[in-house]
Every structure is written in C-alpha cells, then in structure tokens.
C-alpha cells in the first residue's frame, strides 16, 4: 500500500529571485520522492484549495477575508515575509486543505504525509514567519468540529516555537500542543504551549533525542489523542542558516523515527508535515525533508 502522500504542483508559488524563502524545495522534494520510488505519477493525492469556512475555524474571519482579497496591510505582509500575490494565497489554502486531507488518510491508514505545511507561526489574528494560514490548526479544527476526532496532539519539532498553533488552541481542552524548539530563536516572544521544551543553542543529536524522548513520554502520560500531527521542520540541522541547533542528518532521521513511532506504537494515527528548512540550496533542504517520508514509509502498512 505504501505511504499516502498529499502534494500539489502549486505548493510552489513564484517569488522574486533571491527571496529568502526556499520556495522551490517543494518541487525538489517531489522529484526526490519520485527518485526514491516513494511517489509516482498518479500515486499522490492533490487537495483543492481550503474554503473560507474551513480557514475560519482557526483564524479570525476578518483576517481570512482580507488575506483572500489580497488586502492585508503592509505591516501584516512584512510580518509574513511573503509577497501579497494570488499564488501565495492559493498555496496557503492548498497547504491547509492538504494537511486536512493527509489527516483523513492517516485516520484510515494509520500514517500519511503532506508534502508541504507546518505553517505554525500563523495565529488566530494573522500570519508571521512565512506562514499565512496554519494548516495543522485548520486540519485539527475541522476534524474536531465535525466530530471525527475528539482529542488531538500536535508534536512540533521545527526549530522555531509553534507559537501560532499554541495561541489558536490556548483555550481549547481538546488539543495538546507540544513544541520542542531553540529557546533563543524566533519568535522572540514565545507563546505558551501545553508543553514547551526550550533547548539552548548548539544542542546536538544525543541531547536533542533525549529531550524529545522525555517530552513525548510526558505528553503521552497525560494525553491520549485520536490523532497526532508531527511538524518535522529540518531547520534543526547543524548547517541550517536560521536554526541554532546542531543535528546531523542521522540525528534528524532518528528524531523523525522517534516521533512517528511514539504515535504508531500506541496505535495513534499520525500526520507528517514539512515545517521549515533554510539551507542556501533548496535542493539540499528538500533532501533533508525526504527523511520524513522515508521514515513514515517504513511505518506505513
Ligand atoms: Zn522553523
């Protein structure tokens, strides 16, 4: 059967040359997964753009309406760090519905991945840090609203804190948010997750895996979710331009395996999403992201 993978060609939106966000990584990732035989023509599922009503479950109506109308203020656009274009908004809608689709596939099959997503800095009232809409929050809110799941766990291992997700679900007892991140990294003002593990600069594989193992045990000790989301940001890598940690390729692989297996060993369906990654070469970032899909495939039925 293999791993269910959600992808859309329009996950790549045009940016001006030299833009700091490695937009082409989504295309390189697809090529890398095809090369590995994990994804072939017709084997992946494409989402339709998320409807406004779905986005309203995680974001203020006013923000969603203005984002869709390309009417965000200059300050809001500056905070997001992506241009105010129809393609950027379409991409954010596709990523949100892509993670929702991957979540439905995970509920059927045990595990699934979206070849985008992890836009965890988008909060209730606006976007930030390359995130327009919070795909994981939109997906979790949709499945909770329709009663498909009752309890959700978010395991966020991107090097930056999942502040948007934490804020969206701050008062929602149905969602447990876990964020393992570099303490001194963006955002400067942290939100409060249900469990935050703030790591000092320069943490390497062993220290990281030990912290993650403890965090997963603590989360599962007090929370039995019907569904888990895993943000597998690769900006924890030692050569990442924006990370402050020092994981190796093998460390990222062990991390992905640990997080995914912690769910699967307990019979909990899990959805993998990309999160961030900022090497100078987007193709290198894509290769790091491919690790998630390899490890997820090993756990797929
Ligand atoms: Zn990040």
py3Dmol code that shows the C-alpha trace and the ligand (Angstrom):
import py3Dmol

protein = """\
ATOM      1  CA  UNK A   1       0.000   0.000   0.000  1.00  0.00           C
ATOM      2  CA  UNK A   2       2.815   2.407   0.833  1.00  0.00           C
ATOM      3  CA  UNK A   3       2.655   5.806   2.431  1.00  0.00           C
ATOM      4  CA  UNK A   4      -0.238   8.100   1.426  1.00  0.00           C
ATOM      5  CA  UNK A   5       1.321  11.361   0.208  1.00  0.00           C
ATOM      6  CA  UNK A   6      -0.516  14.615  -0.464  1.00  0.00           C
ATOM      7  CA  UNK A   7       1.053  17.011  -2.953  1.00  0.00           C
ATOM      8  CA  UNK A   8       0.109  19.825  -5.315  1.00  0.00           C
ATOM      9  CA  UNK A   9       2.243  21.428  -8.039  1.00  0.00           C
ATOM     10  CA  UNK A  10       1.042  24.827  -6.817  1.00  0.00           C
ATOM     11  CA  UNK A  11       2.732  24.315  -3.440  1.00  0.00           C
ATOM     12  CA  UNK A  12       5.421  26.256  -5.293  1.00  0.00           C
ATOM     13  CA  UNK A  13       4.412  29.919  -5.759  1.00  0.00           C
ATOM     14  CA  UNK A  14       6.624  32.311  -7.719  1.00  0.00           C
ATOM     15  CA  UNK A  15       8.872  34.614  -5.677  1.00  0.00           C
ATOM     16  CA  UNK A  16      11.356  37.211  -6.869  1.00  0.00           C
ATOM     17  CA  UNK A  17      14.859  35.808  -7.459  1.00  0.00           C
ATOM     18  CA  UNK A  18      16.950  35.813  -4.303  1.00  0.00           C
ATOM     19  CA  UNK A  19      13.958  35.747  -1.908  1.00  0.00           C
ATOM     20  CA  UNK A  20      14.998  34.296   1.444  1.00  0.00           C
ATOM     21  CA  UNK A  21      12.261  31.626   1.472  1.00  0.00           C
ATOM     22  CA  UNK A  22      13.343  28.437  -0.388  1.00  0.00           C
ATOM     23  CA  UNK A  23      10.049  28.055  -2.274  1.00  0.00           C
ATOM     24  CA  UNK A  24      11.443  25.621  -4.854  1.00  0.00           C
ATOM     25  CA  UNK A  25      12.063  22.990  -2.151  1.00  0.00           C
ATOM     26  CA  UNK A  26       8.539  21.574  -2.645  1.00  0.00           C
ATOM     27  CA  UNK A  27       9.285  20.747  -6.267  1.00  0.00           C
ATOM     28  CA  UNK A  28      12.692  19.303  -5.419  1.00  0.00           C
ATOM     29  CA  UNK A  29      11.046  17.206  -2.700  1.00  0.00           C
ATOM     30  CA  UNK A  30       8.586  15.740  -5.175  1.00  0.00           C
ATOM     31  CA  UNK A  31      11.450  14.879  -7.537  1.00  0.00           C
ATOM     32  CA  UNK A  32      13.396  13.346  -4.654  1.00  0.00           C
ATOM     33  CA  UNK A  33      10.436  11.205  -3.578  1.00  0.00           C
ATOM     34  CA  UNK A  34       9.842  10.093  -7.178  1.00  0.00           C
ATOM     35  CA  UNK A  35      13.521   9.157  -7.472  1.00  0.00           C
ATOM     36  CA  UNK A  36      13.182   7.050  -4.314  1.00  0.00           C
ATOM     37  CA  UNK A  37      10.071   5.325  -5.643  1.00  0.00           C
ATOM     38  CA  UNK A  38       8.003   6.710  -2.739  1.00  0.00           C
ATOM     39  CA  UNK A  39       5.829   8.776  -5.048  1.00  0.00           C
ATOM     40  CA  UNK A  40       4.943   8.178  -8.685  1.00  0.00           C
ATOM     41  CA  UNK A  41       2.608   9.762 -11.226  1.00  0.00           C
ATOM     42  CA  UNK A  42      -0.940   9.108 -10.048  1.00  0.00           C
ATOM     43  CA  UNK A  43       0.088   7.746  -6.640  1.00  0.00           C
ATOM     44  CA  UNK A  44      -0.282  11.022  -4.756  1.00  0.00           C
ATOM     45  CA  UNK A  45      -3.412  12.928  -3.873  1.00  0.00           C
ATOM     46  CA  UNK A  46      -3.945  16.611  -4.691  1.00  0.00           C
ATOM     47  CA  UNK A  47      -6.037  18.841  -2.417  1.00  0.00           C
ATOM     48  CA  UNK A  48      -8.490  21.526  -3.523  1.00  0.00           C
ATOM     49  CA  UNK A  49      -7.923  24.998  -2.018  1.00  0.00           C
ATOM     50  CA  UNK A  50      -9.341  25.297   1.506  1.00  0.00           C
ATOM     51  CA  UNK A  51     -12.689  27.068   1.621  1.00  0.00           C
ATOM     52  CA  UNK A  52     -13.005  30.255   3.696  1.00  0.00           C
ATOM     53  CA  UNK A  53     -15.294  28.479   6.184  1.00  0.00           C
ATOM     54  CA  UNK A  54     -12.551  25.933   6.885  1.00  0.00           C
ATOM     55  CA  UNK A  55      -9.984  28.688   7.445  1.00  0.00           C
ATOM     56  CA  UNK A  56     -12.389  30.483   9.819  1.00  0.00           C
ATOM     57  CA  UNK A  57     -12.162  27.520  12.201  1.00  0.00           C
ATOM     58  CA  UNK A  58      -8.581  28.536  13.043  1.00  0.00           C
ATOM     59  CA  UNK A  59      -8.375  32.211  12.065  1.00  0.00           C
ATOM     60  CA  UNK A  60     -10.412  35.389  12.574  1.00  0.00           C
ATOM     61  CA  UNK A  61     -12.957  35.945   9.794  1.00  0.00           C
ATOM     62  CA  UNK A  62     -11.626  39.456   9.171  1.00  0.00           C
ATOM     63  CA  UNK A  63      -8.066  38.202   8.684  1.00  0.00           C
ATOM     64  CA  UNK A  64      -9.115  35.389   6.337  1.00  0.00           C
ATOM     65  CA  UNK A  65     -11.302  37.703   4.230  1.00  0.00           C
ATOM     66  CA  UNK A  66      -8.549  40.284   3.841  1.00  0.00           C
ATOM     67  CA  UNK A  67      -5.898  37.650   3.103  1.00  0.00           C
ATOM     68  CA  UNK A  68      -8.080  36.090   0.395  1.00  0.00           C
ATOM     69  CA  UNK A  69      -8.838  39.524  -1.088  1.00  0.00           C
ATOM     70  CA  UNK A  70      -5.106  40.403  -1.161  1.00  0.00           C
ATOM     71  CA  UNK A  71      -5.961  43.246   1.215  1.00  0.00           C
ATOM     72  CA  UNK A  72      -3.566  42.637   4.117  1.00  0.00           C
ATOM     73  CA  UNK A  73      -1.726  45.736   5.334  1.00  0.00           C
ATOM     74  CA  UNK A  74       1.928  46.367   4.570  1.00  0.00           C
ATOM     75  CA  UNK A  75       2.745  45.620   8.204  1.00  0.00           C
ATOM     76  CA  UNK A  76       0.905  42.279   8.056  1.00  0.00           C
ATOM     77  CA  UNK A  77       2.723  41.409   4.821  1.00  0.00           C
ATOM     78  CA  UNK A  78       6.054  42.399   6.359  1.00  0.00           C
ATOM     79  CA  UNK A  79       5.398  40.061   9.301  1.00  0.00           C
ATOM     80  CA  UNK A  80       4.562  37.173   6.964  1.00  0.00           C
ATOM     81  CA  UNK A  81       7.609  37.781   4.767  1.00  0.00           C
ATOM     82  CA  UNK A  82       5.972  36.551   1.550  1.00  0.00           C
ATOM     83  CA  UNK A  83       4.589  38.811  -1.208  1.00  0.00           C
ATOM     84  CA  UNK A  84       0.899  39.748  -1.477  1.00  0.00           C
ATOM     85  CA  UNK A  85       0.084  37.639  -4.545  1.00  0.00           C
ATOM     86  CA  UNK A  86      -2.782  35.363  -5.543  1.00  0.00           C
ATOM     87  CA  UNK A  87      -0.326  32.461  -5.930  1.00  0.00           C
ATOM     88  CA  UNK A  88       0.981  32.839  -2.370  1.00  0.00           C
ATOM     89  CA  UNK A  89      -2.582  32.834  -1.006  1.00  0.00           C
ATOM     90  CA  UNK A  90      -3.573  29.866  -3.196  1.00  0.00           C
ATOM     91  CA  UNK A  91      -0.525  27.988  -1.950  1.00  0.00           C
ATOM     92  CA  UNK A  92      -1.505  28.623   1.686  1.00  0.00           C
ATOM     93  CA  UNK A  93      -5.069  27.403   1.003  1.00  0.00           C
ATOM     94  CA  UNK A  94      -3.742  24.280  -0.721  1.00  0.00           C
ATOM     95  CA  UNK A  95      -1.351  23.511   2.145  1.00  0.00           C
ATOM     96  CA  UNK A  96      -4.192  23.859   4.676  1.00  0.00           C
ATOM     97  CA  UNK A  97      -6.519  21.525   2.810  1.00  0.00           C
ATOM     98  CA  UNK A  98      -3.540  19.271   2.012  1.00  0.00           C
ATOM     99  CA  UNK A  99      -2.848  18.711   5.701  1.00  0.00           C
ATOM    100  CA  UNK A 100      -6.584  18.143   6.274  1.00  0.00           C
ATOM    101  CA  UNK A 101      -6.603  15.530   3.501  1.00  0.00           C
ATOM    102  CA  UNK A 102      -3.464  13.899   4.910  1.00  0.00           C
ATOM    103  CA  UNK A 103      -5.153  13.770   8.332  1.00  0.00           C
ATOM    104  CA  UNK A 104      -8.149  11.937   6.865  1.00  0.00           C
ATOM    105  CA  UNK A 105      -5.792   9.499   5.141  1.00  0.00           C
ATOM    106  CA  UNK A 106      -3.906   8.957   8.409  1.00  0.00           C
ATOM    107  CA  UNK A 107      -7.189   8.119  10.170  1.00  0.00           C
ATOM    108  CA  UNK A 108      -7.863   5.477   7.504  1.00  0.00           C
ATOM    109  CA  UNK A 109      -4.375   4.124   7.055  1.00  0.00           C
ATOM    110  CA  UNK A 110      -2.502   4.954  10.272  1.00  0.00           C
ATOM    111  CA  UNK A 111       0.021   7.356   8.789  1.00  0.00           C
ATOM    112  CA  UNK A 112       0.174   9.903   5.960  1.00  0.00           C
ATOM    113  CA  UNK A 113       2.243  12.941   4.974  1.00  0.00           C
ATOM    114  CA  UNK A 114       1.651  16.269   3.300  1.00  0.00           C
ATOM    115  CA  UNK A 115       4.465  17.473   1.022  1.00  0.00           C
ATOM    116  CA  UNK A 116       4.025  20.979   2.459  1.00  0.00           C
ATOM    117  CA  UNK A 117       2.592  22.513   5.626  1.00  0.00           C
ATOM    118  CA  UNK A 118       3.791  23.147   9.135  1.00  0.00           C
ATOM    119  CA  UNK A 119       2.893  26.848   8.910  1.00  0.00           C
ATOM    120  CA  UNK A 120       2.920  27.078  12.677  1.00  0.00           C
ATOM    121  CA  UNK A 121       3.569  30.823  13.127  1.00  0.00           C
ATOM    122  CA  UNK A 122       0.155  31.781  11.704  1.00  0.00           C
ATOM    123  CA  UNK A 123      -2.005  32.627  14.711  1.00  0.00           C
ATOM    124  CA  UNK A 124      -5.667  33.450  15.334  1.00  0.00           C
ATOM    125  CA  UNK A 125      -5.432  37.025  14.042  1.00  0.00           C
ATOM    126  CA  UNK A 126      -2.681  36.935  11.460  1.00  0.00           C
ATOM    127  CA  UNK A 127       0.286  35.345   9.793  1.00  0.00           C
ATOM    128  CA  UNK A 128       4.015  35.570  10.544  1.00  0.00           C
ATOM    129  CA  UNK A 129       7.349  33.988   9.682  1.00  0.00           C
ATOM    130  CA  UNK A 130       6.482  32.745   6.138  1.00  0.00           C
ATOM    131  CA  UNK A 131       3.110  31.411   7.375  1.00  0.00           C
ATOM    132  CA  UNK A 132      -0.216  32.737   6.021  1.00  0.00           C
ATOM    133  CA  UNK A 133      -2.671  30.084   7.286  1.00  0.00           C
ATOM    134  CA  UNK A 134      -1.913  27.486   9.972  1.00  0.00           C
ATOM    135  CA  UNK A 135      -2.523  24.228   8.097  1.00  0.00           C
ATOM    136  CA  UNK A 136      -2.243  21.957  11.146  1.00  0.00           C
ATOM    137  CA  UNK A 137      -4.657  24.134  13.127  1.00  0.00           C
ATOM    138  CA  UNK A 138      -7.121  24.249  10.224  1.00  0.00           C
ATOM    139  CA  UNK A 139      -6.985  20.456   9.844  1.00  0.00           C
ATOM    140  CA  UNK A 140      -7.299  19.751  13.565  1.00  0.00           C
ATOM    141  CA  UNK A 141     -10.150  22.238  13.969  1.00  0.00           C
ATOM    142  CA  UNK A 142     -12.034  20.756  11.003  1.00  0.00           C
ATOM    143  CA  UNK A 143     -11.851  17.176  12.275  1.00  0.00           C
ATOM    144  CA  UNK A 144     -12.781  18.265  15.815  1.00  0.00           C
ATOM    145  CA  UNK A 145     -15.715  20.371  14.566  1.00  0.00           C
ATOM    146  CA  UNK A 146     -17.208  17.514  12.578  1.00  0.00           C
ATOM    147  CA  UNK A 147     -16.662  15.063  15.463  1.00  0.00           C
ATOM    148  CA  UNK A 148     -14.283  12.796  13.537  1.00  0.00           C
ATOM    149  CA  UNK A 149     -11.775  13.092  16.394  1.00  0.00           C
ATOM    150  CA  UNK A 150     -12.181  14.231  19.996  1.00  0.00           C
ATOM    151  CA  UNK A 151      -8.578  14.776  21.096  1.00  0.00           C
ATOM    152  CA  UNK A 152      -5.592  15.926  19.079  1.00  0.00           C
ATOM    153  CA  UNK A 153      -1.861  16.074  19.812  1.00  0.00           C
ATOM    154  CA  UNK A 154       0.492  18.415  17.965  1.00  0.00           C
ATOM    155  CA  UNK A 155       4.157  17.379  18.122  1.00  0.00           C
ATOM    156  CA  UNK A 156       6.089  20.355  16.769  1.00  0.00           C
ATOM    157  CA  UNK A 157       9.809  19.673  16.230  1.00  0.00           C
ATOM    158  CA  UNK A 158      10.561  22.615  13.930  1.00  0.00           C
ATOM    159  CA  UNK A 159      13.474  24.579  15.433  1.00  0.00           C
ATOM    160  CA  UNK A 160      11.152  27.567  15.975  1.00  0.00           C
ATOM    161  CA  UNK A 161       8.403  27.520  18.572  1.00  0.00           C
ATOM    162  CA  UNK A 162       4.927  26.636  17.281  1.00  0.00           C
ATOM    163  CA  UNK A 163       3.567  29.875  18.675  1.00  0.00           C
ATOM    164  CA  UNK A 164       0.646  30.287  16.271  1.00  0.00           C
ATOM    165  CA  UNK A 165      -0.658  26.790  16.960  1.00  0.00           C
ATOM    166  CA  UNK A 166      -0.255  27.303  20.718  1.00  0.00           C
ATOM    167  CA  UNK A 167      -2.254  30.542  20.573  1.00  0.00           C
ATOM    168  CA  UNK A 168      -5.030  29.128  18.377  1.00  0.00           C
ATOM    169  CA  UNK A 169      -5.613  26.240  20.799  1.00  0.00           C
ATOM    170  CA  UNK A 170      -4.665  28.038  24.042  1.00  0.00           C
ATOM    171  CA  UNK A 171      -8.180  27.703  25.467  1.00  0.00           C
ATOM    172  CA  UNK A 172      -9.163  24.506  23.670  1.00  0.00           C
ATOM    173  CA  UNK A 173      -9.053  21.490  26.004  1.00  0.00           C
ATOM    174  CA  UNK A 174      -9.298  19.114  23.011  1.00  0.00           C
ATOM    175  CA  UNK A 175      -5.824  19.917  21.676  1.00  0.00           C
ATOM    176  CA  UNK A 176      -2.483  19.295  23.399  1.00  0.00           C
ATOM    177  CA  UNK A 177       0.375  21.294  21.879  1.00  0.00           C
ATOM    178  CA  UNK A 178       3.985  20.150  22.350  1.00  0.00           C
ATOM    179  CA  UNK A 179       6.791  22.320  20.988  1.00  0.00           C
ATOM    180  CA  UNK A 180      10.484  21.343  21.086  1.00  0.00           C
ATOM    181  CA  UNK A 181      12.476  24.362  19.892  1.00  0.00           C
ATOM    182  CA  UNK A 182      15.587  26.514  20.237  1.00  0.00           C
ATOM    183  CA  UNK A 183      14.984  28.907  23.103  1.00  0.00           C
ATOM    184  CA  UNK A 184      16.815  31.892  21.570  1.00  0.00           C
ATOM    185  CA  UNK A 185      15.279  31.547  18.119  1.00  0.00           C
ATOM    186  CA  UNK A 186      12.296  33.308  16.527  1.00  0.00           C
ATOM    187  CA  UNK A 187       9.734  34.201  17.811  1.00  0.00           C
ATOM    188  CA  UNK A 188      11.329  36.487  20.397  1.00  0.00           C
ATOM    189  CA  UNK A 189       8.120  36.476  22.438  1.00  0.00           C
ATOM    190  CA  UNK A 190       7.105  32.854  22.936  1.00  0.00           C
ATOM    191  CA  UNK A 191       3.533  31.704  23.324  1.00  0.00           C
ATOM    192  CA  UNK A 192       2.582  29.071  25.880  1.00  0.00           C
ATOM    193  CA  UNK A 193       2.143  25.553  24.520  1.00  0.00           C
ATOM    194  CA  UNK A 194       0.738  22.810  26.750  1.00  0.00           C
ATOM    195  CA  UNK A 195       4.333  21.560  26.894  1.00  0.00           C
ATOM    196  CA  UNK A 196       7.319  23.648  25.784  1.00  0.00           C
ATOM    197  CA  UNK A 197      10.823  22.204  25.653  1.00  0.00           C
ATOM    198  CA  UNK A 198      13.198  25.135  25.067  1.00  0.00           C
ATOM    199  CA  UNK A 199      16.689  23.981  24.097  1.00  0.00           C
ATOM    200  CA  UNK A 200      19.906  26.010  24.420  1.00  0.00           C
ATOM    201  CA  UNK A 201      21.971  26.859  21.325  1.00  0.00           C
ATOM    202  CA  UNK A 202      24.140  24.161  19.811  1.00  0.00           C
ATOM    203  CA  UNK A 203      22.320  21.074  21.117  1.00  0.00           C
ATOM    204  CA  UNK A 204      23.498  18.013  19.163  1.00  0.00           C
ATOM    205  CA  UNK A 205      21.867  14.657  18.349  1.00  0.00           C
ATOM    206  CA  UNK A 206      22.137  12.990  21.729  1.00  0.00           C
ATOM    207  CA  UNK A 207      20.933  15.914  23.778  1.00  0.00           C
ATOM    208  CA  UNK A 208      18.089  16.565  21.367  1.00  0.00           C
ATOM    209  CA  UNK A 209      16.863  12.968  21.205  1.00  0.00           C
ATOM    210  CA  UNK A 210      16.993  12.668  24.970  1.00  0.00           C
ATOM    211  CA  UNK A 211      14.910  15.840  25.358  1.00  0.00           C
ATOM    212  CA  UNK A 212      12.399  14.698  22.728  1.00  0.00           C
ATOM    213  CA  UNK A 213      12.070  11.252  24.284  1.00  0.00           C
ATOM    214  CA  UNK A 214      11.279  12.813  27.658  1.00  0.00           C
ATOM    215  CA  UNK A 215       8.809  15.246  26.113  1.00  0.00           C
ATOM    216  CA  UNK A 216       6.941  12.516  24.238  1.00  0.00           C
ATOM    217  CA  UNK A 217       6.703  10.395  27.385  1.00  0.00           C
ATOM    218  CA  UNK A 218       5.377  13.375  29.355  1.00  0.00           C
ATOM    219  CA  UNK A 219       2.824  14.237  26.674  1.00  0.00           C
ATOM    220  CA  UNK A 220       1.520  10.683  26.296  1.00  0.00           C
ATOM    221  CA  UNK A 221       1.443  10.232  30.079  1.00  0.00           C
ATOM    222  CA  UNK A 222      -1.313  12.835  30.323  1.00  0.00           C
ATOM    223  CA  UNK A 223      -2.892  12.775  26.868  1.00  0.00           C
ATOM    224  CA  UNK A 224      -4.379  10.023  24.713  1.00  0.00           C
ATOM    225  CA  UNK A 225      -5.165  11.593  21.344  1.00  0.00           C
ATOM    226  CA  UNK A 226      -7.252  10.170  18.499  1.00  0.00           C
ATOM    227  CA  UNK A 227      -4.854  11.801  16.024  1.00  0.00           C
ATOM    228  CA  UNK A 228      -1.378  13.370  16.125  1.00  0.00           C
ATOM    229  CA  UNK A 229       0.267  15.920  13.839  1.00  0.00           C
ATOM    230  CA  UNK A 230       4.059  15.916  13.537  1.00  0.00           C
ATOM    231  CA  UNK A 231       5.879  19.031  12.291  1.00  0.00           C
ATOM    232  CA  UNK A 232       9.226  17.700  11.038  1.00  0.00           C
ATOM    233  CA  UNK A 233      10.993  21.009  10.334  1.00  0.00           C
ATOM    234  CA  UNK A 234      14.587  20.368   9.259  1.00  0.00           C
ATOM    235  CA  UNK A 235      15.847  23.757  10.446  1.00  0.00           C
ATOM    236  CA  UNK A 236      17.287  21.872  13.455  1.00  0.00           C
ATOM    237  CA  UNK A 237      20.147  20.834  11.126  1.00  0.00           C
ATOM    238  CA  UNK A 238      23.687  21.896  12.048  1.00  0.00           C
ATOM    239  CA  UNK A 239      24.116  23.694   8.707  1.00  0.00           C
ATOM    240  CA  UNK A 240      20.769  25.480   8.694  1.00  0.00           C
ATOM    241  CA  UNK A 241      21.004  29.256   8.292  1.00  0.00           C
ATOM    242  CA  UNK A 242      18.164  30.051  10.717  1.00  0.00           C
ATOM    243  CA  UNK A 243      18.427  27.221  13.210  1.00  0.00           C
ATOM    244  CA  UNK A 244      20.579  27.431  16.309  1.00  0.00           C
ATOM    245  CA  UNK A 245      20.805  23.692  16.963  1.00  0.00           C
ATOM    246  CA  UNK A 246      23.298  21.187  15.593  1.00  0.00           C
ATOM    247  CA  UNK A 247      21.574  17.982  14.499  1.00  0.00           C
ATOM    248  CA  UNK A 248      23.215  15.763  11.886  1.00  0.00           C
ATOM    249  CA  UNK A 249      21.380  14.034   9.028  1.00  0.00           C
ATOM    250  CA  UNK A 250      21.331  10.866  11.143  1.00  0.00           C
ATOM    251  CA  UNK A 251      20.012  12.849  14.101  1.00  0.00           C
ATOM    252  CA  UNK A 252      17.088  14.165  12.049  1.00  0.00           C
ATOM    253  CA  UNK A 253      16.325  10.630  10.867  1.00  0.00           C
ATOM    254  CA  UNK A 254      16.367   9.317  14.452  1.00  0.00           C
ATOM    255  CA  UNK A 255      14.147  12.212  15.550  1.00  0.00           C
ATOM    256  CA  UNK A 256      11.574  11.524  12.812  1.00  0.00           C
ATOM    257  CA  UNK A 257      11.556   7.827  13.646  1.00  0.00           C
ATOM    258  CA  UNK A 258      11.165   8.529  17.367  1.00  0.00           C
ATOM    259  CA  UNK A 259       8.259  10.952  16.945  1.00  0.00           C
ATOM    260  CA  UNK A 260       6.390   8.837  14.388  1.00  0.00           C
ATOM    261  CA  UNK A 261       6.978   5.559  16.235  1.00  0.00           C
ATOM    262  CA  UNK A 262       5.829   7.077  19.534  1.00  0.00           C
ATOM    263  CA  UNK A 263       2.428   7.522  17.868  1.00  0.00           C
ATOM    264  CA  UNK A 264       2.300   4.322  15.863  1.00  0.00           C
ATOM    265  CA  UNK A 265       3.444   2.147  18.805  1.00  0.00           C
ATOM    266  CA  UNK A 266       0.390   3.433  20.671  1.00  0.00           C
ATOM    267  CA  UNK A 267      -1.922   2.886  17.708  1.00  0.00           C
ATOM    268  CA  UNK A 268      -2.394   6.624  17.205  1.00  0.00           C
ATOM    269  CA  UNK A 269      -2.774   7.826  13.592  1.00  0.00           C
ATOM    270  CA  UNK A 270      -0.120  10.408  12.725  1.00  0.00           C
ATOM    271  CA  UNK A 271       0.173  13.071  10.026  1.00  0.00           C
ATOM    272  CA  UNK A 272       3.618  14.331   8.993  1.00  0.00           C
ATOM    273  CA  UNK A 273       4.065  17.872   7.664  1.00  0.00           C
ATOM    274  CA  UNK A 274       7.256  19.555   6.423  1.00  0.00           C
ATOM    275  CA  UNK A 275       7.910  22.640   8.542  1.00  0.00           C
ATOM    276  CA  UNK A 276      10.945  24.836   7.882  1.00  0.00           C
ATOM    277  CA  UNK A 277      14.404  24.337   6.452  1.00  0.00           C
ATOM    278  CA  UNK A 278      16.832  27.046   5.337  1.00  0.00           C
ATOM    279  CA  UNK A 279      19.994  25.867   3.636  1.00  0.00           C
ATOM    280  CA  UNK A 280      21.427  28.085   0.898  1.00  0.00           C
ATOM    281  CA  UNK A 281      20.426  25.427  -1.669  1.00  0.00           C
ATOM    282  CA  UNK A 282      16.697  24.491  -1.695  1.00  0.00           C
ATOM    283  CA  UNK A 283      17.592  21.095  -3.184  1.00  0.00           C
ATOM    284  CA  UNK A 284      19.617  20.324  -0.053  1.00  0.00           C
ATOM    285  CA  UNK A 285      16.652  21.319   2.127  1.00  0.00           C
ATOM    286  CA  UNK A 286      14.388  19.034   0.083  1.00  0.00           C
ATOM    287  CA  UNK A 287      16.742  16.090   0.617  1.00  0.00           C
ATOM    288  CA  UNK A 288      16.551  16.691   4.371  1.00  0.00           C
ATOM    289  CA  UNK A 289      12.740  16.794   4.192  1.00  0.00           C
ATOM    290  CA  UNK A 290      12.721  13.484   2.308  1.00  0.00           C
ATOM    291  CA  UNK A 291      13.866  11.768   5.513  1.00  0.00           C
ATOM    292  CA  UNK A 292      10.377  12.239   6.985  1.00  0.00           C
ATOM    293  CA  UNK A 293       8.841  10.376   4.053  1.00  0.00           C
ATOM    294  CA  UNK A 294      11.373   7.548   4.244  1.00  0.00           C
ATOM    295  CA  UNK A 295      10.759   7.040   7.950  1.00  0.00           C
ATOM    296  CA  UNK A 296       6.990   7.332   7.540  1.00  0.00           C
ATOM    297  CA  UNK A 297       7.083   4.783   4.700  1.00  0.00           C
ATOM    298  CA  UNK A 298       8.885   2.344   6.978  1.00  0.00           C
ATOM    299  CA  UNK A 299       5.957   2.613   9.418  1.00  0.00           C
ATOM    300  CA  UNK A 300       3.192   2.511   6.782  1.00  0.00           C
ATOM    301  CA  UNK A 301       1.258  -0.698   6.236  1.00  0.00           C
TER     302      UNK A 301
END
"""
ligand_1 = """\
1
ZN
Zn 11.232 26.854 11.584
"""
view = py3Dmol.view(width=600, height=400)
view.addModel(protein, "pdb")
view.setStyle({"model": 0}, {"cartoon": {"style": "trace"}})
view.addModel(ligand_1, "xyz")
view.setStyle({"model": 1}, {"stick": {}})
view.zoomTo()
view.show()
